[in-house]
Amino acid sequence: MVTKQLAAGTGTVKPGKDSILRLRYTVWREDGTVVQHVPASQTVMLGVGKMIPGWAEAAQLMVVGETRRAWVPATLGGGKSQSALVFDTELLEIIERPATPVDVAAVPDDVSRTPSGLAYRVLTAGTGVQHPKRRDTVVVHYSGWTTDGRMFDSSILKGEPTVFRLDQVIKGWTEGLQLMVPGEKMRFWIPAKLAYGNDRNKPQGMLVFDIELVKIE
């Protein structure tokens, strides 16, 4: 595989094999046929582990702000192409997978609790003063784990916060977010009765969430 830097980046950190990347790119076949193109008005979130081997290798040479061309031989195409491919990739953002908290297995003794059984700890103090109300719409970043350390959902890996009304989510979120102010980040230990209960289509048992309240709309 051969690569060439087309534009220098402004970052200093290179992606790892578990990184999520925000990209723009164009892919051509050897004959010049465009396979896929993401225009300047759009971006795509893609995990390094989901890329074909040659493209993943090239992406891990890059820093944020860089544009690089890679000539990927068919042997590094992951079986998706019978011919070589050419990738022009612009790396806009590197998002690392949130680390699993060390205290997901059980509720620590030194946390705060509410009468409902919700446990919580402040991770980062907020900058706002207003608490959302039950019917407010909020913007949050979050990651959630089961007690065995498995991450089952994360807005971080999606590359954008999520928006919802407080009375339209699980009870633990409805209660917990009303304790927060904008800019604050908390960890919640949510018992099953305040999470998904016996819904077997959802994660079971106590769940642990790291939630950042971005803003109240």
C-alpha positions in Angstrom: 0.0 0.0 0.0 1.2 3.5 -0.8 -0.1 6.7 0.8 0.6 10.4 0.2 -0.3 13.4 2.4 -2.4 15.9 0.4 -2.9 18.4 3.2 -1.2 18.7 6.6 -3.2 18.4 9.8 -3.4 20.5 12.9 -3.7 17.6 15.4 -0.9 15.6 17.0 -2.7 12.4 18.0 -3.2 9.5 15.6 -6.2 7.1 15.7 -6.0 3.7 17.3 -7.6 0.5 16.2 -10.7 1.1 18.5 -11.1 4.8 17.5 -14.2 6.2 15.9 -13.5 8.7 13.2 -15.4 11.6 11.7 -14.5 11.7 8.0 -15.1 12.9 4.5 -13.8 10.7 1.8 -13.9 9.7 -1.9 -13.2 6.2 -3.2 -12.2 5.4 -6.8 -11.5 2.2 -8.7 -8.4 1.8 -10.7 -10.2 2.9 -13.9 -11.3 6.2 -12.2 -14.9 5.1 -11.5 -16.2 6.8 -8.3 -17.3 4.1 -5.8 -18.4 6.5 -3.0 -18.2 10.2 -2.3 -19.0 12.2 0.9 -19.3 15.8 -0.1 -18.0 18.8 1.8 -21.4 19.5 3.3 -21.6 16.0 5.0 -19.5 13.9 7.3 -19.5 10.2 8.2 -18.8 8.5 11.5 -16.8 5.2 11.1 -14.9 2.9 13.4 -11.4 2.0 12.4 -12.3 -1.6 13.0 -15.1 -1.3 10.4 -12.8 -0.1 7.6 -11.2 -2.4 5.1 -7.7 -3.3 6.2 -5.8 -1.0 3.9 -7.9 2.0 4.5 -7.7 1.4 8.3 -3.9 1.2 8.1 -3.8 4.5 6.2 -6.2 6.2 8.6 -4.0 5.4 11.5 -1.2 7.4 9.9 -3.3 10.5 10.1 -3.9 13.4 12.5 -7.0 15.6 12.7 -7.2 18.1 9.9 -5.1 16.0 7.5 -6.1 14.8 4.1 -4.3 11.7 2.8 -4.5 9.6 -0.4 -4.1 5.9 -0.1 -3.7 3.4 -3.0 -5.0 0.2 -1.5 -4.3 -3.1 -3.3 -7.0 -5.7 -3.7 -5.1 -7.9 -1.1 -5.9 -5.3 1.6 -9.5 -4.7 0.4 -11.0 -7.1 2.9 -12.5 -9.2 0.1 -14.8 -6.3 -0.9 -13.1 -5.5 -4.1 -11.3 -7.5 -6.8 -9.3 -4.5 -7.8 -7.2 -1.8 -6.2 -9.0 1.2 -4.7 -7.9 4.8 -4.2 -9.1 6.6 -1.1 -8.9 10.4 -0.4 -9.7 10.8 3.3 -10.1 14.0 5.3 -9.9 13.3 9.1 -12.1 15.7 11.0 -12.3 14.2 14.5 -11.0 11.3 16.5 -13.4 9.9 19.1 -12.1 7.4 21.6 -14.3 4.7 23.1 -15.2 5.7 26.7 -13.4 3.6 29.3 -15.5 1.3 31.4 -15.8 2.7 35.0 -14.1 0.6 37.6 -17.2 0.7 39.8 -19.9 -0.7 37.6 -20.2 -4.0 39.3 -21.8 -2.6 42.5 -22.9 0.7 44.0 -20.0 2.2 46.0 -20.5 3.1 49.6 -19.5 6.8 49.2 -22.2 7.9 46.7 -25.4 9.8 47.2 -28.8 8.1 47.0 -32.4 9.1 46.6 -35.4 7.5 48.3 -36.2 5.6 45.1 -32.9 3.8 45.1 -31.1 5.9 42.5 -27.4 6.3 43.3 -25.2 9.0 41.9 -21.9 10.8 42.0 -20.8 14.1 40.5 -17.9 13.6 38.1 -17.7 17.2 36.8 -19.3 20.3 38.3 -21.7 22.2 36.1 -21.6 25.8 34.9 -25.3 26.4 34.9 -27.8 27.0 37.7 -31.1 25.8 36.3 -32.3 22.2 36.9 -34.5 20.7 34.1 -38.1 19.9 35.0 -39.9 16.7 34.2 -41.4 17.9 30.9 -38.3 19.8 29.7 -36.4 18.8 26.6 -32.7 18.2 27.3 -29.5 17.7 25.2 -27.1 15.1 26.8 -24.1 13.0 26.1 -24.1 9.6 27.7 -22.6 6.1 27.9 -24.2 3.1 29.5 -22.8 -0.1 30.9 -24.2 -3.3 32.4 -22.7 -4.5 35.7 -20.3 -6.9 33.9 -18.7 -3.9 32.2 -20.3 -4.2 28.8 -21.1 -0.9 27.1 -24.5 -1.2 25.4 -24.9 2.3 24.2 -23.1 5.6 23.9 -23.8 9.0 22.2 -20.1 9.6 22.3 -19.5 6.8 19.7 -22.3 8.3 17.6 -20.5 11.6 17.5 -23.4 13.8 18.6 -25.5 14.3 21.7 -29.0 13.0 22.0 -32.2 15.1 22.6 -35.3 13.9 24.5 -38.0 15.0 26.8 -37.4 14.0 30.4 -40.8 12.3 30.8 -40.2 10.0 27.8 -37.2 8.1 29.1 -36.5 5.5 31.8 -37.5 6.5 35.3 -33.9 6.7 36.5 -33.0 9.2 33.8 -36.1 11.3 34.5 -35.3 11.5 38.2 -31.5 11.8 37.8 -31.3 14.5 35.2 -33.5 16.8 37.4 -30.7 16.8 39.9 -28.3 18.2 37.3 -27.4 21.6 35.9 -26.0 22.3 32.4 -22.3 21.5 32.1 -22.5 18.9 34.9 -21.5 15.3 34.4 -22.7 12.6 36.8 -22.5 8.8 37.1 -25.7 7.0 37.9 -26.3 3.5 39.3 -29.9 2.8 38.2 -31.6 -0.2 39.7 -33.7 -2.4 37.3 -37.0 -1.1 38.6 -35.9 2.4 37.5 -34.4 1.1 34.2 -35.9 -1.5 31.9 -37.4 -3.8 34.5 -38.3 -7.2 32.9 -38.2 -6.0 29.2 -36.0 -8.8 27.8 -35.4 -6.7 24.7 -33.4 -4.2 26.8 -30.3 -4.5 29.0 -31.3 -6.2 32.3 -30.5 -5.6 35.9 -28.8 -2.5 37.4 -27.3 -0.2 34.8 -24.6 2.4 35.1 -24.7 5.6 33.1 -22.3 8.5 32.7 -24.4 11.5 31.7 -23.4 15.0 30.8 -26.2 17.6 30.6 -25.2 19.7 27.7 -28.2 22.1 27.8 -31.8 22.5 28.5 -33.8 23.5 25.5 
